[in-house]
Amino acid sequence: MGIKNSIEKALEQGKGVLRLAPVWVPRSFCRPGKRIKLHPEDYYILGLERCGIDERWFASTTHAENGPGTPDDEGLSCVIILLLEY
């Protein structure tokens, strides 16, 4: 499925609304807390060297600058496309 078809399918499924997944972002200068409603076992899901997840970004087009080891797509929201239709 090409990009154009994927976006058209996502818009069709959302009835004109493009649904985006939230992005969980680790930061070295903050401590994970309960305010983002993340399960405590998931605070350090990326490993201690990546620091704890303490930010939740919505509809983000911004790359998270988190130093060495940061993936190229960290901080970018992804479009949700349901593969199964009922």
Backbone hydrogen bonds in HBPLUS format (Angstrom, degrees):
<---DONOR---> <-ACCEPTOR-->    atom                        ^
c    i                          cat <-CA-CA->   ^        H-A-AA   ^      H-
h    n   atom  resd res      DA  || num        DHA   H-A  angle D-A-AA Bond
n    s   type  num  typ     dist DA aas  dist angle  dist       angle   num
A0006-SER N   A0002-GLY O   2.88 MM   4  6.05 153.5  1.95 148.4 156.9     1
A0007-ILE N   A0003-ILE O   2.92 MM   4  6.15 163.5  1.94 157.3 160.1     2
A0008-GLU N   A0004-LYS O   2.96 MM   4  6.16 162.5  1.99 150.6 156.0     3
A0009-LYS N   A0005-ASN O   2.89 MM   4  6.03 156.1  1.94 145.7 152.2     4
A0010-ALA N   A0006-SER O   2.91 MM   4  6.16 157.4  1.96 147.3 153.7     5
A0011-LEU N   A0007-ILE O   2.88 MM   4  6.11 160.3  1.92 153.0 157.9     6
A0012-GLU N   A0008-GLU O   2.90 MM   4  6.06 151.4  1.99 143.7 152.2     7
A0013-GLN N   A0009-LYS O   2.85 MM   4  6.07 162.0  1.88 152.1 156.8     8
A0014-GLY N   A0010-ALA O   2.97 MM   4  6.11 148.2  2.07 141.7 150.5     9
A0016-GLY N   A0011-LEU O   2.78 MM   5  4.86 176.7  1.78 151.6 152.7    10
A0015-LYS N   A0012-GLU O   3.15 MM   3  5.00 160.2  2.19 101.4 106.6    11
A0017-VAL N   A0014-GLY O   3.09 MM   3  4.74 158.2  2.14  98.3 104.8    12
A0080-ILE N   A0019-ARG O   2.85 MM  61  5.54 167.9  1.87 150.1 150.4    13
A0021-ALA N   A0078-CYS O   2.86 MM  57  5.52 162.4  1.89 161.1 166.2    14
A0023-VAL N   A0057-TRP O   2.94 MM  34  5.06 168.7  1.95 149.5 153.2    15
A0057-TRP N   A0023-VAL O   2.80 MM  34  5.06 159.1  1.85 150.4 154.1    16
A0025-VAL N   A0055-GLU O   2.86 MM  30  5.12 168.9  1.87 146.0 149.8    17
A0054-ASP N   A0025-VAL O   3.25 MM  29  6.44 151.3  2.34 145.8 143.6    18
A0055-GLU N   A0025-VAL O   3.26 MM  30  5.12 139.3  2.43 147.5 153.9    19
A0027-ARG N   A0052-GLY O   3.22 MM  25  6.38 148.2  2.33 168.1 159.8    20
A0037-LYS N   A0034-LYS O   3.16 MM   3  5.57 168.7  2.17 118.9 121.3    21
A0042-ASP N   A0039-HIS O   2.77 MM   3  5.43 158.6  1.82 125.4 132.8    22
A0043-TYR N   A0040-PRO O   3.35 MM   3  5.45 167.4  2.37 106.3 110.0    23
A0045-ILE N   A0042-ASP O   3.28 MM   3  4.79 159.3  2.32 110.6 105.8    24
A0053-ILE N   A0043-TYR O   2.70 MM  10  5.11 159.2  1.74 146.7 153.2    25
A0047-GLY N   A0044-TYR O   2.96 MM   3  5.29 162.8  1.99 115.1 120.2    26
A0050-ARG N   A0047-GLY O   3.14 MM   3  5.58 144.7  2.27 108.5 117.8    27
A0051-CYS N   A0048-LEU O   3.11 MM   3  5.02 151.6  2.19 100.6 109.4    28
A0077-SER N   A0060-SER O   3.05 MM  17  5.15 175.4  2.05 137.7 138.5    29
A0064-ALA N   A0074-GLU O   2.81 MM  10  5.58 173.5  1.82 141.6 142.7    30
A0070-THR N   A0067-GLY O   3.33 MM   3  6.05 143.0  2.48 140.8 141.0    31
A0074-GLU N   A0071-PRO O   3.21 MM   3  5.39 169.9  2.22 112.1 114.5    32
A0076-LEU N   A0073-ASP O   3.14 MM   3  5.59 166.4  2.16 132.6 135.0    33
